């Protein structure tokens, strides 16, 4: 019984170190790729997202940049958005990430909503 408790404690400590290391290292590449692919898909579907970039040769690179920033933020902000102010702040941060990646890739800022 004591050996299993020690083993459980060791496993818990290992998981804590792994998750802490992952948080400091940024998001896992699989998450980055998933967000980047979703960005491309949404732009190409033309319904929501960066639809103004549909067909742009820089779309994939832009989405890779945005996917990285979005995934990194998802790793650090795990609490649900409870208030309207928190939701608005998250939207503001997302817009800043989008425009930063657009600028990095020589693309125009996100157009205003119609």
C-alpha positions in Angstrom: 0.0 0.0 0.0 2.8 2.4 0.9 4.6 1.7 -2.4 1.5 2.5 -4.4 1.1 5.8 -2.6 4.7 6.7 -3.3 4.3 5.8 -6.9 1.1 7.9 -7.2 2.9 10.8 -5.6 5.7 10.5 -8.1 3.3 10.3 -11.0 1.5 13.4 -9.8 4.8 15.3 -9.4 5.9 14.2 -12.9 2.6 15.4 -14.4 2.9 18.7 -12.6 6.4 19.3 -13.9 5.3 18.3 -17.5 2.3 20.6 -17.5 4.2 23.5 -15.9 7.0 23.1 -18.5 4.5 23.0 -21.3 2.9 26.2 -20.1 6.2 28.0 -20.0 7.3 26.6 -23.4 4.1 27.7 -25.1 1.3 25.6 -26.5 1.9 22.1 -28.0 2.5 22.1 -31.7 -0.7 20.1 -32.2 -2.8 22.9 -30.7 -1.0 25.5 -32.9 -1.6 23.4 -36.0 -5.3 22.9 -35.1 -5.9 26.6 -34.6 -4.0 27.4 -37.8 -6.0 24.9 -39.8 -9.2 26.2 -38.4 -8.2 29.8 -39.3 -7.5 28.7 -43.0 -10.8 26.7 -43.1 -12.9 29.5 -41.8 -11.3 32.0 -44.2 -11.8 29.7 -47.2 -15.4 28.9 -46.2 -16.1 32.6 -46.3 -18.6 32.7 -43.4 -16.5 34.0 -40.4 -12.9 34.6 -39.5 -10.5 36.3 -41.9 -12.6 36.0 -45.0 -11.0 39.0 -46.6 -7.8 36.8 -46.9 -9.5 34.0 -48.9 -7.3 33.1 -51.8 -4.4 35.3 -50.5 -1.1 33.4 -50.9 -0.1 34.6 -47.4 -3.2 33.1 -45.7 -1.4 29.9 -44.6 1.6 31.9 -43.1 -0.8 34.4 -41.4 -2.8 31.6 -39.9 0.3 29.9 -38.6 1.2 33.1 -36.8 -2.3 33.6 -35.5 -2.6 29.9 -34.5 0.6 30.2 -32.4 -0.6 33.3 -30.6 -4.1 31.9 -30.0 -2.8 28.6 -28.8 -0.2 30.2 -26.5 -3.0 32.4 -25.0 -5.2 29.3 -24.6 -2.5 27.7 -22.5 -2.2 30.6 -20.1 -5.8 31.6 -19.9 -7.8 28.6 -18.8 -10.5 30.3 -16.7 -13.9 30.7 -18.4 -14.9 34.2 -19.3 -17.6 35.1 -16.8 -18.4 38.7 -17.4 -19.1 40.9 -20.4 -16.0 42.9 -19.6 -13.9 39.7 -19.7 -15.4 38.7 -23.0 -14.7 42.1 -24.5 -11.1 42.0 -23.3 -10.7 38.6 -24.9 -12.1 39.9 -28.2 -9.8 42.9 -28.0 -6.7 40.6 -27.4 -7.8 38.4 -30.3 -8.1 41.4 -32.6 -4.6 42.6 -31.5 -3.2 39.2 -32.3 -4.8 39.2 -35.7 -3.6 42.6 -36.6 -0.1 41.8 -35.3 0.1 38.7 -37.5 -1.3 40.7 -40.4 1.4 43.4 -40.0 4.1 40.7 -39.7 3.0 39.3 -43.1 2.5 42.6 -44.9 -1.3 42.2 -44.8 -3.9 45.0 -44.2 -5.5 45.3 -40.8 -8.7 43.4 -40.1 -11.5 45.3 -41.9 -14.3 46.8 -39.7 -17.5 44.7 -39.2 -20.3 45.5 -41.6 
